[in-house]
Amino acid sequence: MPIYTYRCSACGHEFERLVRSGTSVACPDCDGRKLERLMSLPARPAGAAAPADYSRLGPPSAGGCCGGGCHSHNH
């Protein structure tokens, strides 16, 4: 039973809902049914002591698409 984040197209309200199979979701503010499901970050596992490390996401720190080592094009 995942929790999804939605944005209502009618009023712009963002909200979260626990969605079970066959659940019909509507905006709690305006009862709108035209909703956009938004991307959410996953929750950290229970009991995890250290915060998530996102430093390795994105392009390589050396620059370029391959860190400058592919030699197939100029960086």
Predicted model as a PDB file, atoms N, CA, C, CB and O in Angstrom, pLDDT in the B-factor column:
MODEL        1                                                                  
ATOM      1  N   MET A   1       0.843  -1.177   0.000  1.00 60.00           N  
ATOM      2  CA  MET A   1       0.000   0.000   0.000  1.00 60.00           C  
ATOM      3  C   MET A   1       0.894   1.249   0.000  1.00 60.00           C  
ATOM      4  CB  MET A   1      -0.963  -0.006   1.227  1.00 60.00           C  
ATOM      5  O   MET A   1       1.289   1.738   1.059  1.00 60.00           O  
ATOM      6  N   PRO A   2       1.202   1.746  -1.175  1.00 76.00           N  
ATOM      7  CA  PRO A   2       2.080   2.916  -1.262  1.00 76.00           C  
ATOM      8  C   PRO A   2       1.359   4.222  -0.926  1.00 76.00           C  
ATOM      9  CB  PRO A   2       2.674   3.011  -2.652  1.00 76.00           C  
ATOM     10  O   PRO A   2       0.142   4.340  -1.065  1.00 76.00           O  
ATOM     11  N   ILE A   3       2.145   5.185  -0.484  1.00 82.00           N  
ATOM     12  CA  ILE A   3       1.657   6.548  -0.269  1.00 82.00           C  
ATOM     13  C   ILE A   3       2.100   7.365  -1.476  1.00 82.00           C  
ATOM     14  CB  ILE A   3       2.200   7.169   1.089  1.00 82.00           C  
ATOM     15  O   ILE A   3       3.288   7.428  -1.790  1.00 82.00           O  
ATOM     16  N   TYR A   4       1.145   7.986  -2.145  1.00 88.00           N  
ATOM     17  CA  TYR A   4       1.431   8.810  -3.310  1.00 88.00           C  
ATOM     18  C   TYR A   4       1.159  10.274  -2.987  1.00 88.00           C  
ATOM     19  CB  TYR A   4       0.592   8.356  -4.521  1.00 88.00           C  
ATOM     20  O   TYR A   4       0.299  10.597  -2.168  1.00 88.00           O  
ATOM     21  N   THR A   5       1.913  11.156  -3.650  1.00 92.00           N  
ATOM     22  CA  THR A   5       1.686  12.594  -3.569  1.00 92.00           C  
ATOM     23  C   THR A   5       1.003  13.023  -4.859  1.00 92.00           C  
ATOM     24  CB  THR A   5       3.028  13.383  -3.340  1.00 92.00           C  
ATOM     25  O   THR A   5       1.430  12.641  -5.949  1.00 92.00           O  
ATOM     26  N   TYR A   6      -0.048  13.810  -4.739  1.00 95.00           N  
ATOM     27  CA  TYR A   6      -0.834  14.265  -5.886  1.00 95.00           C  
ATOM     28  C   TYR A   6      -0.917  15.785  -5.912  1.00 95.00           C  
ATOM     29  CB  TYR A   6      -2.244  13.657  -5.850  1.00 95.00           C  
ATOM     30  O   TYR A   6      -0.793  16.447  -4.882  1.00 95.00           O  
ATOM     31  N   ARG A   7      -1.131  16.333  -7.123  1.00 95.00           N  
ATOM     32  CA  ARG A   7      -1.450  17.752  -7.307  1.00 95.00           C  
ATOM     33  C   ARG A   7      -2.748  17.812  -8.098  1.00 95.00           C  
ATOM     34  CB  ARG A   7      -0.282  18.533  -8.046  1.00 95.00           C  
ATOM     35  O   ARG A   7      -2.881  17.178  -9.145  1.00 95.00           O  
ATOM     36  N   CYS A   8      -3.701  18.579  -7.584  1.00 96.00           N  
ATOM     37  CA  CYS A   8      -4.990  18.732  -8.244  1.00 96.00           C  
ATOM     38  C   CYS A   8      -4.851  19.730  -9.400  1.00 96.00           C  
ATOM     39  CB  CYS A   8      -6.078  19.201  -7.233  1.00 96.00           C  
ATOM     40  O   CYS A   8      -4.340  20.835  -9.214  1.00 96.00           O  
ATOM     41  N   SER A   9      -5.302  19.340 -10.577  1.00 96.00           N  
ATOM     42  CA  SER A   9      -5.240  20.230 -11.746  1.00 96.00           C  
ATOM     43  C   SER A   9      -6.211  21.395 -11.635  1.00 96.00           C  
ATOM     44  CB  SER A   9      -5.530  19.448 -13.016  1.00 96.00           C  
ATOM     45  O   SER A   9      -5.977  22.451 -12.222  1.00 96.00           O  
ATOM     46  N   ALA A  10      -7.301  21.217 -10.889  1.00 96.00           N  
ATOM     47  CA  ALA A  10      -8.311  22.266 -10.763  1.00 96.00           C  
ATOM     48  C   ALA A  10      -7.880  23.384  -9.822  1.00 96.00           C  
ATOM     49  CB  ALA A  10      -9.610  21.673 -10.278  1.00 96.00           C  
ATOM     50  O   ALA A  10      -8.002  24.561 -10.163  1.00 96.00           O  
ATOM     51  N   CYS A  11      -7.374  23.028  -8.635  1.00 96.00           N  
ATOM     52  CA  CYS A  11      -7.070  24.070  -7.640  1.00 96.00           C  
ATOM     53  C   CYS A  11      -5.590  24.150  -7.253  1.00 96.00           C  
ATOM     54  CB  CYS A  11      -7.886  23.829  -6.398  1.00 96.00           C  
ATOM     55  O   CYS A  11      -5.192  25.071  -6.540  1.00 96.00           O  
ATOM     56  N   GLY A  12      -4.770  23.197  -7.714  1.00 95.00           N  
ATOM     57  CA  GLY A  12      -3.340  23.228  -7.439  1.00 95.00           C  
ATOM     58  C   GLY A  12      -2.936  22.680  -6.078  1.00 95.00           C  
ATOM     59  O   GLY A  12      -1.752  22.688  -5.741  1.00 95.00           O  
ATOM     60  N   HIS A  13      -3.882  22.210  -5.300  1.00 96.00           N  
ATOM     61  CA  HIS A  13      -3.589  21.677  -3.967  1.00 96.00           C  
ATOM     62  C   HIS A  13      -2.759  20.395  -4.072  1.00 96.00           C  
ATOM     63  CB  HIS A  13      -4.900  21.406  -3.191  1.00 96.00           C  
ATOM     64  O   HIS A  13      -3.072  19.523  -4.883  1.00 96.00           O  
ATOM     65  N   GLU A  14      -1.692  20.273  -3.248  1.00 94.00           N  
ATOM     66  CA  GLU A  14      -0.886  19.057  -3.180  1.00 94.00           C  
ATOM     67  C   GLU A  14      -1.225  18.313  -1.901  1.00 94.00           C  
ATOM     68  CB  GLU A  14       0.632  19.383  -3.244  1.00 94.00           C  
ATOM     69  O   GLU A  14      -1.382  18.915  -0.839  1.00 94.00           O  
ATOM     70  N   PHE A  15      -1.336  16.989  -2.017  1.00 94.00           N  
ATOM     71  CA  PHE A  15      -1.694  16.171  -0.860  1.00 94.00           C  
ATOM     72  C   PHE A  15      -1.179  14.753  -1.053  1.00 94.00           C  
ATOM     73  CB  PHE A  15      -3.225  16.165  -0.641  1.00 94.00           C  
ATOM     74  O   PHE A  15      -0.842  14.350  -2.166  1.00 94.00           O  
ATOM     75  N   GLU A  16      -1.120  14.002   0.040  1.00 91.00           N  
ATOM     76  CA  GLU A  16      -0.683  12.613   0.010  1.00 91.00           C  
ATOM     77  C   GLU A  16      -1.843  11.701   0.341  1.00 91.00           C  
ATOM     78  CB  GLU A  16       0.476  12.382   0.987  1.00 91.00           C  
ATOM     79  O   GLU A  16      -2.734  12.067   1.107  1.00 91.00           O  
ATOM     80  N   ARG A  17      -1.831  10.494  -0.248  1.00 89.00           N  
ATOM     81  CA  ARG A  17      -2.871   9.510   0.023  1.00 89.00           C  
ATOM     82  C   ARG A  17      -2.248   8.122   0.059  1.00 89.00           C  
ATOM     83  CB  ARG A  17      -3.996   9.582  -1.041  1.00 89.00           C  
ATOM     84  O   ARG A  17      -1.384   7.797  -0.756  1.00 89.00           O  
ATOM     85  N   LEU A  18      -2.686   7.318   0.997  1.00 85.00           N  
ATOM     86  CA  LEU A  18      -2.374   5.907   1.037  1.00 85.00           C  
ATOM     87  C   LEU A  18      -3.319   5.237   0.049  1.00 85.00           C  
ATOM     88  CB  LEU A  18      -2.514   5.309   2.494  1.00 85.00           C  
ATOM     89  O   LEU A  18      -4.537   5.319   0.205  1.00 85.00           O  
ATOM     90  N   VAL A  19      -2.775   4.582  -0.960  1.00 83.00           N  
ATOM     91  CA  VAL A  19      -3.595   4.061  -2.043  1.00 83.00           C  
ATOM     92  C   VAL A  19      -3.624   2.539  -2.005  1.00 83.00           C  
ATOM     93  CB  VAL A  19      -3.074   4.551  -3.397  1.00 83.00           C  
ATOM     94  O   VAL A  19      -2.598   1.876  -2.151  1.00 83.00           O  
ATOM     95  N   ARG A  20      -4.798   2.014  -1.810  1.00 83.00           N  
ATOM     96  CA  ARG A  20      -5.024   0.575  -1.872  1.00 83.00           C  
ATOM     97  C   ARG A  20      -5.571   0.228  -3.250  1.00 83.00           C  
ATOM     98  CB  ARG A  20      -6.001   0.106  -0.749  1.00 83.00           C  
ATOM     99  O   ARG A  20      -6.019   1.108  -3.985  1.00 83.00           O  
ATOM    100  N   SER A  21      -5.534  -1.020  -3.589  1.00 83.00           N  
ATOM    101  CA  SER A  21      -6.052  -1.473  -4.875  1.00 83.00           C  
ATOM    102  C   SER A  21      -7.512  -1.059  -5.032  1.00 83.00           C  
ATOM    103  CB  SER A  21      -5.909  -3.000  -5.010  1.00 83.00           C  
ATOM    104  O   SER A  21      -8.336  -1.324  -4.157  1.00 83.00           O  
ATOM    105  N   GLY A  22      -7.824  -0.418  -6.134  1.00 83.00           N  
ATOM    106  CA  GLY A  22      -9.200  -0.007  -6.414  1.00 83.00           C  
ATOM    107  C   GLY A  22      -9.624   1.286  -5.745  1.00 83.00           C  
ATOM    108  O   GLY A  22     -10.794   1.661  -5.822  1.00 83.00           O  
ATOM    109  N   THR A  23      -8.690   1.984  -5.081  1.00 83.00           N  
ATOM    110  CA  THR A  23      -9.014   3.233  -4.405  1.00 83.00           C  
ATOM    111  C   THR A  23      -9.221   4.350  -5.419  1.00 83.00           C  
ATOM    112  CB  THR A  23      -7.909   3.610  -3.412  1.00 83.00           C  
ATOM    113  O   THR A  23      -8.410   4.518  -6.331  1.00 83.00           O  
ATOM    114  N   SER A  24     -10.289   5.109  -5.270  1.00 89.00           N  
ATOM    115  CA  SER A  24     -10.546   6.277  -6.098  1.00 89.00           C  
ATOM    116  C   SER A  24     -10.084   7.504  -5.313  1.00 89.00           C  
ATOM    117  CB  SER A  24     -12.067   6.383  -6.497  1.00 89.00           C  
ATOM    118  O   SER A  24     -10.520   7.718  -4.182  1.00 89.00           O  
ATOM    119  N   VAL A  25      -9.201   8.310  -5.911  1.00 93.00           N  
ATOM    120  CA  VAL A  25      -8.614   9.458  -5.217  1.00 93.00           C  
ATOM    121  C   VAL A  25      -9.236  10.751  -5.742  1.00 93.00           C  
ATOM    122  CB  VAL A  25      -7.070   9.483  -5.398  1.00 93.00           C  
ATOM    123  O   VAL A  25      -9.418  10.920  -6.948  1.00 93.00           O  
ATOM    124  N   ALA A  26      -9.559  11.663  -4.816  1.00 95.00           N  
ATOM    125  CA  ALA A  26     -10.088  12.981  -5.162  1.00 95.00           C  
ATOM    126  C   ALA A  26      -9.400  14.027  -4.293  1.00 95.00           C  
ATOM    127  CB  ALA A  26     -11.639  13.034  -4.977  1.00 95.00           C  
ATOM    128  O   ALA A  26      -8.931  13.718  -3.198  1.00 95.00           O  
ATOM    129  N   CYS A  27      -9.339  15.246  -4.775  1.00 96.00           N  
ATOM    130  CA  CYS A  27      -8.739  16.352  -4.025  1.00 96.00           C  
ATOM    131  C   CYS A  27      -9.563  16.627  -2.762  1.00 96.00           C  
ATOM    132  CB  CYS A  27      -8.647  17.633  -4.908  1.00 96.00           C  
ATOM    133  O   CYS A  27     -10.784  16.757  -2.840  1.00 96.00           O  
ATOM    134  N   PRO A  28      -8.908  16.715  -1.604  1.00 95.00           N  
ATOM    135  CA  PRO A  28      -9.649  16.993  -0.379  1.00 95.00           C  
ATOM    136  C   PRO A  28     -10.165  18.433  -0.292  1.00 95.00           C  
ATOM    137  CB  PRO A  28      -8.776  16.704   0.809  1.00 95.00           C  
ATOM    138  O   PRO A  28     -11.063  18.716   0.501  1.00 95.00           O  
ATOM    139  N   ASP A  29      -9.607  19.353  -1.104  1.00 96.00           N  
ATOM    140  CA  ASP A  29     -10.058  20.748  -1.073  1.00 96.00           C  
ATOM    141  C   ASP A  29     -11.274  21.001  -1.964  1.00 96.00           C  
ATOM    142  CB  ASP A  29      -8.927  21.661  -1.495  1.00 96.00           C  
ATOM    143  O   ASP A  29     -12.248  21.627  -1.545  1.00 96.00           O  
ATOM    144  N   CYS A  30     -11.200  20.497  -3.216  1.00 97.00           N  
ATOM    145  CA  CYS A  30     -12.266  20.839  -4.168  1.00 97.00           C  
ATOM    146  C   CYS A  30     -12.982  19.616  -4.729  1.00 97.00           C  
ATOM    147  CB  CYS A  30     -11.695  21.646  -5.308  1.00 97.00           C  
ATOM    148  O   CYS A  30     -13.878  19.758  -5.561  1.00 97.00           O  
ATOM    149  N   ASP A  31     -12.605  18.428  -4.294  1.00 96.00           N  
ATOM    150  CA  ASP A  31     -13.176  17.167  -4.758  1.00 96.00           C  
ATOM    151  C   ASP A  31     -12.878  16.904  -6.234  1.00 96.00           C  
ATOM    152  CB  ASP A  31     -14.675  17.164  -4.531  1.00 96.00           C  
ATOM    153  O   ASP A  31     -13.553  16.099  -6.876  1.00 96.00           O  
ATOM    154  N   GLY A  32     -11.845  17.601  -6.777  1.00 96.00           N  
ATOM    155  CA  GLY A  32     -11.448  17.389  -8.164  1.00 96.00           C  
ATOM    156  C   GLY A  32     -10.873  16.003  -8.375  1.00 96.00           C  
ATOM    157  O   GLY A  32     -10.242  15.439  -7.481  1.00 96.00           O  
ATOM    158  N   ARG A  33     -11.092  15.458  -9.556  1.00 95.00           N  
ATOM    159  CA  ARG A  33     -10.625  14.100  -9.860  1.00 95.00           C  
ATOM    160  C   ARG A  33      -9.506  14.088 -10.903  1.00 95.00           C  
ATOM    161  CB  ARG A  33     -11.789  13.251 -10.351  1.00 95.00           C  
ATOM    162  O   ARG A  33      -8.932  13.034 -11.181  1.00 95.00           O  
ATOM    163  N   LYS A  34      -9.191  15.251 -11.483  1.00 96.00           N  
ATOM    164  CA  LYS A  34      -8.102  15.326 -12.451  1.00 96.00           C  
ATOM    165  C   LYS A  34      -6.825  15.643 -11.676  1.00 96.00           C  
ATOM    166  CB  LYS A  34      -8.387  16.408 -13.566  1.00 96.00           C  
ATOM    167  O   LYS A  34      -6.539  16.798 -11.360  1.00 96.00           O  
ATOM    168  N   LEU A  35      -6.056  14.576 -11.375  1.00 95.00           N  
ATOM    169  CA  LEU A  35      -4.898  14.688 -10.494  1.00 95.00           C  
ATOM    170  C   LEU A  35      -3.626  14.276 -11.216  1.00 95.00           C  
ATOM    171  CB  LEU A  35      -5.094  13.833  -9.241  1.00 95.00           C  
ATOM    172  O   LEU A  35      -3.642  13.420 -12.101  1.00 95.00           O  
ATOM    173  N   GLU A  36      -2.525  14.900 -10.821  1.00 95.00           N  
ATOM    174  CA  GLU A  36      -1.214  14.536 -11.330  1.00 95.00           C  
ATOM    175  C   GLU A  36      -0.457  13.871 -10.183  1.00 95.00           C  
ATOM    176  CB  GLU A  36      -0.437  15.789 -11.891  1.00 95.00           C  
ATOM    177  O   GLU A  36      -0.332  14.449  -9.104  1.00 95.00           O  
ATOM    178  N   ARG A  37       0.045  12.663 -10.413  1.00 92.00           N  
ATOM    179  CA  ARG A  37       0.827  11.990  -9.381  1.00 92.00           C  
ATOM    180  C   ARG A  37       2.255  12.504  -9.472  1.00 92.00           C  
ATOM    181  CB  ARG A  37       0.773  10.430  -9.541  1.00 92.00           C  
ATOM    182  O   ARG A  37       2.864  12.460 -10.541  1.00 92.00           O  
ATOM    183  N   LEU A  38       2.792  12.988  -8.364  1.00 90.00           N  
ATOM    184  CA  LEU A  38       4.112  13.600  -8.327  1.00 90.00           C  
ATOM    185  C   LEU A  38       5.174  12.599  -7.897  1.00 90.00           C  
ATOM    186  CB  LEU A  38       4.113  14.798  -7.391  1.00 90.00           C  
ATOM    187  O   LEU A  38       4.876  11.602  -7.238  1.00 90.00           O  
ATOM    188  N   MET A  39       6.412  12.877  -8.276  1.00 79.00           N  
ATOM    189  CA  MET A  39       7.538  12.052  -7.873  1.00 79.00           C  
ATOM    190  C   MET A  39       7.870  12.335  -6.406  1.00 79.00           C  
ATOM    191  CB  MET A  39       8.769  12.314  -8.781  1.00 79.00           C  
ATOM    192  O   MET A  39       7.918  13.492  -5.988  1.00 79.00           O  
ATOM    193  N   SER A  40       8.094  11.289  -5.641  1.00 70.00           N  
ATOM    194  CA  SER A  40       8.421  11.431  -4.228  1.00 70.00           C  
ATOM    195  C   SER A  40       9.732  10.723  -3.948  1.00 70.00           C  
ATOM    196  CB  SER A  40       7.292  10.867  -3.334  1.00 70.00           C  
ATOM    197  O   SER A  40      10.073   9.745  -4.614  1.00 70.00           O  
ATOM    198  N   LEU A  41      10.464  11.218  -2.965  1.00 66.00           N  
ATOM    199  CA  LEU A  41      11.655  10.516  -2.515  1.00 66.00           C  
ATOM    200  C   LEU A  41      11.224   9.352  -1.640  1.00 66.00           C  
ATOM    201  CB  LEU A  41      12.616  11.466  -1.747  1.00 66.00           C  
ATOM    202  O   LEU A  41      10.295   9.492  -0.846  1.00 66.00           O  
ATOM    203  N   PRO A  42      11.878   8.211  -1.770  1.00 67.00           N  
ATOM    204  CA  PRO A  42      11.521   7.086  -0.906  1.00 67.00           C  
ATOM    205  C   PRO A  42      11.948   7.362   0.531  1.00 67.00           C  
ATOM    206  CB  PRO A  42      12.169   5.784  -1.415  1.00 67.00           C  
ATOM    207  O   PRO A  42      12.895   8.106   0.787  1.00 67.00           O  
ATOM    208  N   ALA A  43      11.242   6.759   1.439  1.00 66.00           N  
ATOM    209  CA  ALA A  43      11.563   6.909   2.856  1.00 66.00           C  
ATOM    210  C   ALA A  43      12.786   6.078   3.199  1.00 66.00           C  
ATOM    211  CB  ALA A  43      10.369   6.498   3.737  1.00 66.00           C  
ATOM    212  O   ALA A  43      13.020   5.022   2.612  1.00 66.00           O  
ATOM    213  N   ARG A  44      13.551   6.557   4.141  1.00 63.00           N  
ATOM    214  CA  ARG A  44      14.720   5.843   4.626  1.00 63.00           C  
ATOM    215  C   ARG A  44      14.235   4.651   5.451  1.00 63.00           C  
ATOM    216  CB  ARG A  44      15.653   6.781   5.469  1.00 63.00           C  
ATOM    217  O   ARG A  44      13.248   4.772   6.177  1.00 63.00           O  
ATOM    218  N   PRO A  45      14.905   3.508   5.357  1.00 69.00           N  
ATOM    219  CA  PRO A  45      14.488   2.351   6.155  1.00 69.00           C  
ATOM    220  C   PRO A  45      14.480   2.666   7.642  1.00 69.00           C  
ATOM    221  CB  PRO A  45      15.404   1.166   5.885  1.00 69.00           C  
ATOM    222  O   PRO A  45      15.330   3.414   8.125  1.00 69.00           O  
ATOM    223  N   ALA A  46      13.542   2.107   8.358  1.00 66.00           N  
ATOM    224  CA  ALA A  46      13.443   2.321   9.801  1.00 66.00           C  
ATOM    225  C   ALA A  46      14.722   1.838  10.473  1.00 66.00           C  
ATOM    226  CB  ALA A  46      12.206   1.590  10.388  1.00 66.00           C  
ATOM    227  O   ALA A  46      15.249   0.777  10.141  1.00 66.00           O  
ATOM    228  N   GLY A  47      15.205   2.617  11.405  1.00 64.00           N  
ATOM    229  CA  GLY A  47      16.405   2.243  12.139  1.00 64.00           C  
ATOM    230  C   GLY A  47      17.693   2.696  11.481  1.00 64.00           C  
ATOM    231  O   GLY A  47      18.765   2.496  12.053  1.00 64.00           O  
ATOM    232  N   ALA A  48      17.633   3.295  10.308  1.00 59.00           N  
ATOM    233  CA  ALA A  48      18.853   3.770   9.655  1.00 59.00           C  
ATOM    234  C   ALA A  48      19.398   4.966  10.422  1.00 59.00           C  
ATOM    235  CB  ALA A  48      18.584   4.146   8.170  1.00 59.00           C  
ATOM    236  O   ALA A  48      18.706   5.968  10.600  1.00 59.00           O  
ATOM    237  N   ALA A  49      20.626   4.855  10.868  1.00 68.00           N  
ATOM    238  CA  ALA A  49      21.214   5.897  11.711  1.00 68.00           C  
ATOM    239  C   ALA A  49      21.760   7.067  10.894  1.00 68.00           C  
ATOM    240  CB  ALA A  49      22.323   5.308  12.563  1.00 68.00           C  
ATOM    241  O   ALA A  49      21.627   8.222  11.298  1.00 68.00           O  
ATOM    242  N   ALA A  50      22.363   6.777   9.769  1.00 70.00           N  
ATOM    243  CA  ALA A  50      23.000   7.835   8.978  1.00 70.00           C  
ATOM    244  C   ALA A  50      22.014   8.395   7.958  1.00 70.00           C  
ATOM    245  CB  ALA A  50      24.265   7.300   8.264  1.00 70.00           C  
ATOM    246  O   ALA A  50      21.193   7.649   7.424  1.00 70.00           O  
ATOM    247  N   PRO A  51      22.083   9.703   7.677  1.00 71.00           N  
ATOM    248  CA  PRO A  51      21.219  10.275   6.643  1.00 71.00           C  
ATOM    249  C   PRO A  51      21.636   9.754   5.267  1.00 71.00           C  
ATOM    250  CB  PRO A  51      21.276  11.827   6.677  1.00 71.00           C  
ATOM    251  O   PRO A  51      22.775   9.329   5.073  1.00 71.00           O  
ATOM    252  N   ALA A  52      20.716   9.791   4.333  1.00 68.00           N  
ATOM    253  CA  ALA A  52      20.993   9.329   2.974  1.00 68.00           C  
ATOM    254  C   ALA A  52      22.077  10.190   2.348  1.00 68.00           C  
ATOM    255  CB  ALA A  52      19.714   9.358   2.112  1.00 68.00           C  
ATOM    256  O   ALA A  52      22.108  11.403   2.554  1.00 68.00           O  
ATOM    257  N   ASP A  53      22.975   9.560   1.574  1.00 72.00           N  
ATOM    258  CA  ASP A  53      24.069  10.260   0.897  1.00 72.00           C  
ATOM    259  C   ASP A  53      23.723  10.402  -0.579  1.00 72.00           C  
ATOM    260  CB  ASP A  53      25.422   9.502   1.079  1.00 72.00           C  
ATOM    261  O   ASP A  53      23.787   9.430  -1.332  1.00 72.00           O  
ATOM    262  N   TYR A  54      23.360  11.608  -0.993  1.00 70.00           N  
ATOM    263  CA  TYR A  54      22.999  11.872  -2.378  1.00 70.00           C  
ATOM    264  C   TYR A  54      24.152  12.510  -3.155  1.00 70.00           C  
ATOM    265  CB  TYR A  54      21.774  12.770  -2.434  1.00 70.00           C  
ATOM    266  O   TYR A  54      23.950  12.968  -4.279  1.00 70.00           O  
ATOM    267  N   SER A  55      25.353  12.548  -2.579  1.00 71.00           N  
ATOM    268  CA  SER A  55      26.475  13.243  -3.197  1.00 71.00           C  
ATOM    269  C   SER A  55      26.931  12.595  -4.501  1.00 71.00           C  
ATOM    270  CB  SER A  55      27.626  13.300  -2.234  1.00 71.00           C  
ATOM    271  O   SER A  55      27.541  13.265  -5.334  1.00 71.00           O  
ATOM    272  N   ARG A  56      26.654  11.327  -4.693  1.00 71.00           N  
ATOM    273  CA  ARG A  56      27.094  10.656  -5.922  1.00 71.00           C  
ATOM    274  C   ARG A  56      26.090  10.786  -7.050  1.00 71.00           C  
ATOM    275  CB  ARG A  56      27.352   9.197  -5.650  1.00 71.00           C  
ATOM    276  O   ARG A  56      26.353  10.302  -8.151  1.00 71.00           O  
ATOM    277  N   LEU A  57      24.970  11.410  -6.822  1.00 71.00           N  
ATOM    278  CA  LEU A  57      23.994  11.614  -7.886  1.00 71.00           C  
ATOM    279  C   LEU A  57      24.434  12.766  -8.771  1.00 71.00           C  
ATOM    280  CB  LEU A  57      22.593  11.884  -7.304  1.00 71.00           C  
ATOM    281  O   LEU A  57      25.042  13.719  -8.284  1.00 71.00           O  
ATOM    282  N   GLY A  58      24.145  12.698 -10.034  1.00 65.00           N  
ATOM    283  CA  GLY A  58      24.497  13.778 -10.948  1.00 65.00           C  
ATOM    284  C   GLY A  58      25.738  13.447 -11.750  1.00 65.00           C  
ATOM    285  O   GLY A  58      26.211  12.311 -11.722  1.00 65.00           O  
ATOM    286  N   PRO A  59      26.276  14.438 -12.476  1.00 61.00           N  
ATOM    287  CA  PRO A  59      27.433  14.194 -13.337  1.00 61.00           C  
ATOM    288  C   PRO A  59      28.689  13.923 -12.509  1.00 61.00           C  
ATOM    289  CB  PRO A  59      27.665  15.390 -14.270  1.00 61.00           C  
ATOM    290  O   PRO A  59      28.757  14.322 -11.346  1.00 61.00           O  
ATOM    291  N   PRO A  60      29.685  13.250 -13.095  1.00 58.00           N  
ATOM    292  CA  PRO A  60      30.935  12.987 -12.383  1.00 58.00           C  
ATOM    293  C   PRO A  60      31.591  14.278 -11.920  1.00 58.00           C  
ATOM    294  CB  PRO A  60      31.897  12.205 -13.270  1.00 58.00           C  
ATOM    295  O   PRO A  60      31.494  15.303 -12.595  1.00 58.00           O  
ATOM    296  N   SER A  61      32.246  14.234 -10.791  1.00 60.00           N  
ATOM    297  CA  SER A  61      32.864  15.442 -10.233  1.00 60.00           C  
ATOM    298  C   SER A  61      34.012  15.951 -11.079  1.00 60.00           C  
ATOM    299  CB  SER A  61      33.356  15.176  -8.834  1.00 60.00           C  
ATOM    300  O   SER A  61      34.339  17.135 -11.001  1.00 60.00           O  
ATOM    301  N   ALA A  62      34.648  15.091 -11.899  1.00 58.00           N  
ATOM    302  CA  ALA A  62      35.767  15.517 -12.740  1.00 58.00           C  
ATOM    303  C   ALA A  62      35.291  16.296 -13.960  1.00 58.00           C  
ATOM    304  CB  ALA A  62      36.582  14.310 -13.184  1.00 58.00           C  
ATOM    305  O   ALA A  62      36.108  16.887 -14.665  1.00 58.00           O  
ATOM    306  N   GLY A  63      33.993  16.309 -14.221  1.00 56.00           N  
ATOM    307  CA  GLY A  63      33.440  17.070 -15.340  1.00 56.00           C  
ATOM    308  C   GLY A  63      33.214  16.210 -16.564  1.00 56.00           C  
ATOM    309  O   GLY A  63      33.794  15.131 -16.691  1.00 56.00           O  
ATOM    310  N   GLY A  64      32.385  16.678 -17.450  1.00 57.00           N  
ATOM    311  CA  GLY A  64      32.090  15.959 -18.674  1.00 57.00           C  
ATOM    312  C   GLY A  64      31.218  14.737 -18.443  1.00 57.00           C  
ATOM    313  O   GLY A  64      30.845  14.418 -17.314  1.00 57.00           O  
ATOM    314  N   CYS A  65      30.907  14.069 -19.530  1.00 60.00           N  
ATOM    315  CA  CYS A  65      30.013  12.919 -19.443  1.00 60.00           C  
ATOM    316  C   CYS A  65      30.698  11.696 -18.872  1.00 60.00           C  
ATOM    317  CB  CYS A  65      29.456  12.595 -20.798  1.00 60.00           C  
ATOM    318  O   CYS A  65      30.032  10.775 -18.401  1.00 60.00           O  
ATOM    319  N   CYS A  66      32.031  11.675 -18.907  1.00 59.00           N  
ATOM    320  CA  CYS A  66      32.749  10.481 -18.481  1.00 59.00           C  
ATOM    321  C   CYS A  66      33.963  10.849 -17.634  1.00 59.00           C  
ATOM    322  CB  CYS A  66      33.181   9.657 -19.695  1.00 59.00           C  
ATOM    323  O   CYS A  66      34.878  10.041 -17.478  1.00 59.00           O  
ATOM    324  N   GLY A  67      33.975  12.045 -17.095  1.00 55.00           N  
ATOM    325  CA  GLY A  67      35.112  12.469 -16.295  1.00 55.00           C  
ATOM    326  C   GLY A  67      36.305  12.883 -17.128  1.00 55.00           C  
ATOM    327  O   GLY A  67      37.398  13.076 -16.595  1.00 55.00           O  
ATOM    328  N   GLY A  68      36.112  13.022 -18.430  1.00 56.00           N  
ATOM    329  CA  GLY A  68      37.204  13.456 -19.299  1.00 56.00           C  
ATOM    330  C   GLY A  68      38.060  12.319 -19.821  1.00 56.00           C  
ATOM    331  O   GLY A  68      39.047  12.568 -20.514  1.00 56.00           O  
ATOM    332  N   GLY A  69      37.716  11.089 -19.512  1.00 57.00           N  
ATOM    333  CA  GLY A  69      38.576   9.975 -19.868  1.00 57.00           C  
ATOM    334  C   GLY A  69      38.178   9.201 -21.102  1.00 57.00           C  
ATOM    335  O   GLY A  69      38.859   8.234 -21.444  1.00 57.00           O  
ATOM    336  N   CYS A  70      37.116   9.568 -21.788  1.00 60.00           N  
ATOM    337  CA  CYS A  70      36.670   8.748 -22.909  1.00 60.00           C  
ATOM    338  C   CYS A  70      37.452   9.049 -24.196  1.00 60.00           C  
ATOM    339  CB  CYS A  70      35.181   8.964 -23.145  1.00 60.00           C  
ATOM    340  O   CYS A  70      37.565   8.182 -25.062  1.00 60.00           O  
ATOM    341  N   HIS A  71      37.978  10.235 -24.324  1.00 57.00           N  
ATOM    342  CA  HIS A  71      38.789  10.668 -25.491  1.00 57.00           C  
ATOM    343  C   HIS A  71      38.044  10.564 -26.805  1.00 57.00           C  
ATOM    344  CB  HIS A  71      40.055   9.844 -25.582  1.00 57.00           C  
ATOM    345  O   HIS A  71      38.665  10.637 -27.865  1.00 57.00           O  
ATOM    346  N   SER A  72      36.714  10.393 -26.767  1.00 57.00           N  
ATOM    347  CA  SER A  72      35.968  10.311 -28.017  1.00 57.00           C  
ATOM    348  C   SER A  72      35.473  11.670 -28.485  1.00 57.00           C  
ATOM    349  CB  SER A  72      34.801   9.373 -27.859  1.00 57.00           C  
ATOM    350  O   SER A  72      34.982  11.796 -29.606  1.00 57.00           O  
ATOM    351  N   HIS A  73      35.596  12.686 -27.643  1.00 54.00           N  
ATOM    352  CA  HIS A  73      35.176  14.042 -28.004  1.00 54.00           C  
ATOM    353  C   HIS A  73      35.834  15.035 -27.059  1.00 54.00           C  
ATOM    354  CB  HIS A  73      33.626  14.182 -27.957  1.00 54.00           C  
ATOM    355  O   HIS A  73      36.355  14.655 -26.011  1.00 54.00           O  
ATOM    356  N   ASN A  74      35.808  16.302 -27.432  1.00 58.00           N  
ATOM    357  CA  ASN A  74      36.406  17.352 -26.587  1.00 58.00           C  
ATOM    358  C   ASN A  74      35.481  17.733 -25.470  1.00 58.00           C  
ATOM    359  CB  ASN A  74      36.750  18.587 -27.410  1.00 58.00           C  
ATOM    360  O   ASN A  74      34.268  17.796 -25.670  1.00 58.00           O  
ATOM    361  N   HIS A  75      36.009  17.987 -24.314  1.00 50.00           N  
ATOM    362  CA  HIS A  75      35.227  18.412 -23.148  1.00 50.00           C  
ATOM    363  C   HIS A  75      35.405  19.873 -22.928  1.00 50.00           C  
ATOM    364  CB  HIS A  75      35.626  17.642 -21.895  1.00 50.00           C  
ATOM    365  O   HIS A  75      34.830  20.431 -21.994  1.00 50.00           O  
TER     366      HIS A  75                                                      
ENDMDL                                                                          
END                                                                             
